[in-house]
Amino acid sequence: MSNDEFIVLLASLAFGPAAWGILFFRLAGLQRFRGRRTHLPTLAGALGACTLVLMLILLRYSAPDVRHAPQYLLLYLVLGLAWLRASAYGFTYAGLSLRDDVIERGNAAALAAVSGALAGVNFCYAGSNIGSGPGWWVVVFSGALATVGLGAIWLLVDQMTGVNDLVTIDRDPAAGARLGGLLAASGLIFGRAVAGDWNSVQATVEDFARIGWVVLPVAGAALLVERVAKPTVARPHPSAAAAGALPALVYLLFAAAYILAIGWPP
């Protein structure tokens, strides 16, 4: 392991596992102070599931010199946890807060949206680890490209529909499920768009555009769904299953079908 890789490892340990541990310790203290159960166990389960998925992808699809070297598996795993933690900070600017909405306010709709957002970011980062490349900076560049794309889709859909307000203010479970499903599905597509052996910055950006453009019609469909499924005066509480889980499942199935159709990266 080179000097720069060792520095990245130390920084990732600090901003990944350590930062998550500090956050959950503080959130557990908040739960005890409130004297009631919160969504903290479910949030921890979502993070655990993301970690497991990332580990499986690293073990199966990363470069041979990574998956056969424990020190590099550790490096890219903790870098992924740091990636998720940094992205969780970004969720606040997108309109959702792990601490305020999910834990302090006990908002189940926000929990669904945040869980989907974590899954989407995890797919973006995991995809950047698929294939061979010259170093850790390749993973960072590819993962950043996909993650920024995911954030752009989130902001676009929210600006045109106000779905974040439905989640944070109205606490609409269906809206939380729809947003979470859209973000997870978009992350799945963007992760595939940056997967594969590294050739160059230009080639990576071109592949991202060539494969990832499909997220745009998915987002367009989400705009239409939001108009139909959002609460109205006549229907103030849409069905969480029909107006939430079903659209989310459709988004995810479409993303999976698209990835199967275009095939695994060469």
C-alpha positions in Angstrom: 0.0 0.0 0.0 1.5 3.3 -1.1 1.7 6.4 1.1 -1.3 8.1 -0.5 -3.4 5.0 -0.2 -2.5 4.8 3.5 -3.5 8.4 4.0 -6.9 7.7 2.2 -7.3 4.7 4.5 -6.8 6.7 7.7 -9.1 9.5 6.5 -11.7 7.0 5.5 -11.6 5.3 8.8 -12.1 8.6 10.5 -14.9 9.9 8.3 -16.5 6.5 7.7 -16.8 4.0 10.6 -15.7 6.4 13.3 -18.1 9.2 12.1 -21.0 6.8 11.8 -20.3 5.4 15.2 -20.2 8.9 16.7 -23.5 9.8 15.0 -25.3 6.7 16.2 -24.0 7.2 19.7 -25.4 10.7 19.7 -28.7 9.6 18.2 -29.0 6.9 20.8 -28.5 9.5 23.5 -31.2 11.6 21.9 -33.5 8.6 21.9 -32.8 8.0 25.6 -33.4 11.7 26.3 -36.7 11.6 24.5 -37.7 8.5 26.5 -39.2 6.7 23.5 -38.3 4.4 20.7 -37.2 5.9 17.4 -36.3 4.7 13.9 -32.6 4.4 14.9 -32.5 0.5 14.6 -34.1 0.6 11.2 -31.6 3.3 10.1 -28.8 1.2 11.4 -30.2 -1.8 9.5 -30.2 0.3 6.3 -26.6 1.2 6.7 -25.7 -2.4 7.5 -27.5 -3.6 4.3 -25.5 -1.0 2.3 -22.3 -2.2 3.8 -23.1 -5.8 3.1 -24.0 -5.1 -0.5 -20.8 -3.1 -1.0 -18.7 -5.8 0.5 -20.2 -8.5 -1.7 -19.6 -6.4 -4.8 -16.0 -5.7 -3.8 -15.4 -9.4 -3.2 -17.0 -10.4 -6.5 -16.5 -7.7 -9.1 -13.7 -5.4 -8.0 -10.2 -5.5 -9.7 -8.3 -8.8 -9.0 -5.6 -6.9 -7.1 -8.3 -5.5 -4.8 -10.5 -8.5 -4.1 -7.4 -10.7 -3.4 -5.8 -8.2 -1.0 -7.4 -7.7 2.4 -5.8 -4.3 2.9 -7.4 -3.0 -0.3 -10.7 -4.5 0.5 -10.6 -2.6 3.8 -9.6 0.6 2.0 -12.5 0.6 -0.4 -15.0 -0.6 2.1 -14.2 2.1 4.6 -14.0 4.7 1.8 -17.5 3.6 0.9 -18.7 4.2 4.5 -17.1 7.6 4.4 -18.8 8.2 1.1 -22.2 7.4 2.6 -21.5 9.6 5.6 -20.5 12.6 3.5 -23.6 12.0 1.3 -25.8 11.9 4.4 -24.6 15.5 5.2 -25.7 16.4 1.7 -29.2 15.0 2.2 -29.7 17.9 4.6 -29.2 20.4 1.7 -31.5 18.3 -0.4 -34.2 18.7 2.2 -33.9 15.6 4.5 -32.1 15.2 7.7 -31.2 11.9 9.4 -31.1 13.5 12.8 -34.0 16.0 12.6 -36.5 14.2 10.4 -35.8 10.6 11.0 -34.8 10.4 14.6 -35.9 13.6 16.4 -39.3 13.9 14.7 -39.8 10.1 14.2 -40.9 10.7 10.6 -41.5 7.2 9.0 -41.8 8.8 5.6 -38.4 10.5 5.9 -37.0 7.1 7.0 -38.1 5.5 3.7 -36.8 8.4 1.7 -33.4 8.4 3.5 -33.0 4.7 3.2 -33.6 4.9 -0.5 -31.2 7.7 -0.8 -28.5 5.7 1.1 -29.1 2.8 -1.2 -28.8 5.0 -4.3 -25.6 6.5 -3.1 -24.3 3.1 -2.2 -25.1 1.8 -5.7 -23.3 4.8 -7.2 -20.1 4.1 -5.2 -20.3 0.3 -5.6 -20.5 0.7 -9.4 -17.3 2.8 -9.4 -15.5 -0.2 -7.8 -16.5 -2.6 -10.6 -13.6 -3.3 -13.0 -9.9 -2.4 -13.0 -8.2 1.0 -12.8 -4.9 2.6 -11.9 -5.8 3.7 -8.4 -8.2 4.9 -5.7 -8.7 8.3 -7.5 -10.5 6.4 -10.3 -13.0 5.2 -7.8 -13.4 8.7 -6.4 -13.9 10.3 -9.8 -16.4 7.7 -11.1 -18.3 7.6 -7.8 -18.5 11.4 -7.6 -19.8 11.6 -11.2 -22.6 9.1 -10.4 -23.4 10.6 -7.0 -23.6 14.2 -8.3 -25.9 12.9 -11.0 -28.1 11.3 -8.4 -28.2 14.5 -6.4 -29.2 16.5 -9.5 -32.1 14.1 -10.2 -33.3 14.5 -6.6 -33.2 18.3 -6.7 -34.9 18.3 -10.1 -37.8 16.1 -9.1 -38.2 18.1 -5.8 -38.1 21.4 -7.5 -40.9 20.4 -9.9 -43.1 18.4 -7.5 -42.3 19.5 -3.9 -42.0 15.9 -2.9 -39.6 16.7 0.0 -42.3 18.8 1.6 -44.7 15.9 1.3 -42.2 13.8 3.2 -40.9 16.2 5.8 -44.0 18.4 6.5 -47.0 16.2 5.5 -45.3 13.0 6.6 -46.9 11.2 3.8 -45.6 7.5 3.8 -46.4 7.0 0.2 -44.3 10.0 -0.9 -41.4 8.8 1.2 -41.6 5.3 -0.5 -41.8 6.9 -3.9 -38.9 9.2 -3.4 -36.8 6.4 -1.8 -37.6 4.1 -4.7 -36.7 6.7 -7.3 -33.4 7.5 -5.7 -32.4 3.8 -5.2 -33.4 3.0 -8.9 -31.5 6.1 -10.2 -28.4 5.1 -8.1 -28.6 1.6 -9.6 -28.6 3.0 -13.1 -25.9 5.5 -12.4 -23.8 2.9 -10.7 -23.9 0.7 -13.8 -23.1 3.7 -15.9 -19.7 4.2 -14.2 -18.9 0.5 -13.9 -16.2 -1.2 -15.9 -12.5 -1.1 -16.6 -11.0 2.4 -16.6 -9.8 3.9 -19.9 -9.8 7.7 -19.4 -11.8 10.5 -17.9 -13.4 11.2 -21.3 -14.4 7.6 -21.8 -15.9 7.4 -18.3 -18.0 10.6 -18.9 -19.1 9.3 -22.3 -20.2 6.0 -20.8 -22.0 7.7 -18.0 -24.0 9.8 -20.5 -24.6 6.9 -22.9 -25.9 4.5 -20.2 -27.1 6.9 -17.5 -29.4 9.0 -19.7 -32.2 6.5 -19.0 -32.6 8.1 -15.6 -34.2 11.1 -17.3 -37.3 9.4 -18.6 -37.6 7.6 -15.2 -37.5 11.0 -13.6 -40.1 12.2 -16.1 -42.3 9.3 -15.2 -41.8 10.2 -11.5 -43.1 13.8 -12.2 -46.3 12.3 -13.7 -46.7 9.9 -10.8 -46.3 12.7 -8.3 -49.1 14.6 -9.9 -51.4 11.6 -9.7 -50.3 10.1 -6.3 -49.9 13.2 -4.1 -52.4 13.9 -1.4 -55.5 15.9 -2.3 -58.4 17.4 -0.5 -60.6 14.5 -1.7 -57.8 12.0 -0.8 -55.7 13.3 2.0 -54.1 10.0 2.8 -53.2 8.1 -0.3 -52.6 4.3 0.1 -49.0 3.7 1.1 -49.1 0.5 -0.9 -50.8 1.6 -4.1 -49.4 5.2 -4.2 -46.0 4.5 -2.6 -44.7 1.0 -2.6 -46.0 0.1 -6.1 -44.4 3.1 -7.9 -41.1 2.5 -6.0 -41.2 -1.1 -7.0 -41.8 -0.2 -10.7 -38.8 2.2 -10.6 -36.6 -0.5 -9.2 -37.8 -3.2 -11.6 -37.3 -0.9 -14.5 -33.7 -0.1 -13.4 -32.9 -3.8 -12.9 -34.4 -4.8 -16.3 -32.4 -2.0 -18.0 -29.2 -3.3 -16.5 -30.0 -6.8 -17.5 -30.8 -5.6 -21.0 -27.6 -3.7 -21.6 -25.5 -6.5 -19.9 -22.6 -6.5 -17.4 -19.7 -4.1 -18.1 -17.0 -5.7 -20.2 
